[in-house]
Amino acid sequence: MEVIIKTQTPKTPEVKIVDNILSIKGRGMPDNSKEYWDGIFKWLDKHIPSIIKQQNDFILDFSIEYFNIPFSKYCLDFLKYFEKLTIDENFKVSIVWNYEENDEDMLEAGKDFQAIFNMPFNLKLIEET
C-alpha cells in the first residue's frame, strides 16, 4: 500500500506512507507551515486508527534537505503527535533521521529531536545526492 499524503514541491517535502513507513522527504520551507501541517494532521486523525490496527510497529523516516523555523516547530508537533500515540495507544514508533555526511545542520537537528523524544531514534548517515 502506498499513499501520498502531500506531493513534493520546491518548497515542501513529499509525505507518503508505504506499508509501515511514513516518509518525509525534501525541503521544508512552505509559505504557510500551519496550512501544510494541518493537512497532514487531518489525514492522520482520519486514518491513524486503522493504521494502528494493521501495524505492529511504525517508522517515521525523515530525509529533509533543509527546513525553516516554522517548519521545525510543526515538525516538533508532528513528533509529539506520534509520541502521544506510543503512550496512549501502546503503538510502537521509531524514527529514522537521515542526514548527509557534510550536512552538520541536519545532523544537529536530528540530535536535538532525539534528545526531546522518548522513541527509538536512529541518526542515519546517507550518501550525498
Wavefront OBJ file of the C-alpha trace (Angstrom):
o trace
v 0.000 0.000 0.000
v 1.367 3.408 -0.985
v -0.444 6.593 -0.088
v 0.890 10.032 -0.935
v -0.424 12.500 1.608
v 1.452 15.525 0.237
v 3.315 15.793 -3.048
v 6.768 17.332 -3.142
v 7.254 20.873 -4.390
v 10.394 23.022 -4.486
v 9.441 24.311 -1.010
v 7.702 21.329 0.583
v 8.611 17.701 1.147
v 6.741 14.685 -0.075
v 4.868 12.899 2.685
v 3.889 9.329 1.931
v 3.142 6.024 3.574
v 4.389 2.728 2.207
v 3.389 -0.218 4.401
v 4.522 0.735 7.916
v 6.797 3.635 6.914
v 5.733 7.259 6.796
v 8.438 9.165 4.951
v 9.019 12.893 4.740
v 11.497 13.756 2.009
v 12.598 17.070 0.544
v 12.755 20.702 1.596
v 10.680 22.129 4.426
v 10.009 25.779 3.799
v 6.356 26.096 2.808
v 4.863 29.556 2.500
v 2.344 28.581 5.186
v 3.652 25.863 7.521
v 0.436 25.764 9.547
v -1.704 25.042 6.476
v 0.808 22.458 5.232
v 0.943 20.547 8.520
v -2.800 20.911 9.225
v -3.463 18.827 6.103
v -1.141 16.109 7.372
v -2.669 16.103 10.849
v -6.198 15.915 9.395
v -5.178 12.932 7.282
v -3.557 11.228 10.281
v -6.545 11.840 12.555
v -8.766 10.181 9.980
v -6.520 7.197 9.157
v -4.305 6.519 12.170
v -6.848 4.294 13.994
v -6.874 1.817 11.094
v -3.093 2.055 10.724
v -2.671 1.193 14.408
v -4.904 -1.857 13.952
v -2.929 -3.049 10.901
v 0.652 -2.380 12.030
v 2.644 -3.698 14.973
v 5.257 -1.017 14.541
v 5.632 2.166 12.583
v 8.634 4.075 11.234
v 8.888 7.811 10.656
v 11.604 8.257 8.041
v 12.884 11.824 7.619
v 15.103 12.850 4.695
v 14.960 16.615 4.951
v 17.430 18.680 2.944
v 16.599 21.977 4.615
v 13.845 23.390 6.813
v 12.960 26.795 8.169
v 11.984 27.660 11.747
v 8.183 27.484 11.272
v 8.515 24.080 9.624
v 10.715 22.930 12.514
v 8.048 23.944 15.044
v 5.384 21.892 13.279
v 7.791 19.002 12.837
v 8.163 19.084 16.619
v 4.352 18.952 16.958
v 4.298 16.043 14.491
v 6.768 14.063 16.601
v 4.773 14.900 19.746
v 1.673 13.525 17.999
v 3.398 10.185 17.457
v 4.987 10.123 20.895
v 1.499 10.520 22.382
v 0.351 7.517 20.330
v 3.165 5.434 21.794
v 1.877 6.269 25.258
v -1.910 6.328 24.758
v -2.237 3.500 22.214
v 0.884 1.474 23.020
v 1.800 1.978 19.359
v 5.462 1.270 18.597
v 7.001 4.145 16.657
v 10.638 4.588 15.734
v 12.323 7.443 13.913
v 14.980 7.398 11.229
v 16.628 10.781 10.706
v 18.690 10.710 7.513
v 21.481 13.225 7.015
v 24.297 13.657 4.517
v 27.917 13.477 5.645
v 28.668 17.180 5.235
v 25.310 18.427 6.487
v 26.075 19.336 10.083
v 22.831 21.324 10.406
v 20.626 18.289 9.689
v 22.724 16.091 11.970
v 22.379 18.623 14.792
v 18.630 18.963 14.167
v 18.324 15.186 14.404
v 20.292 15.139 17.641
v 18.082 17.889 19.052
v 14.890 15.976 18.213
v 16.436 12.756 19.536
v 17.111 14.428 22.896
v 13.497 15.567 23.218
v 11.564 12.404 22.416
v 11.313 9.057 24.118
v 11.093 6.947 20.976
v 13.765 4.832 19.281
v 15.714 7.311 17.171
v 18.267 6.345 14.517
v 20.545 9.025 13.084
v 21.433 7.559 9.697
v 24.292 8.762 7.518
v 23.378 8.625 3.818
v 25.375 9.249 0.670
v 25.121 12.732 -0.757
v 22.734 13.065 -3.673
l 1 2 3 4 5 6 7 8 9 10 11 12 13 14 15 16 17 18 19 20 21 22 23 24 25 26 27 28 29 30 31 32 33 34 35 36 37 38 39 40 41 42 43 44 45 46 47 48 49 50 51 52 53 54 55 56 57 58 59 60 61 62 63 64 65 66 67 68 69 70 71 72 73 74 75 76 77 78 79 80 81 82 83 84 85 86 87 88 89 90 91 92 93 94 95 96 97 98 99 100 101 102 103 104 105 106 107 108 109 110 111 112 113 114 115 116 117 118 119 120 121 122 123 124 125 126 127 128 129
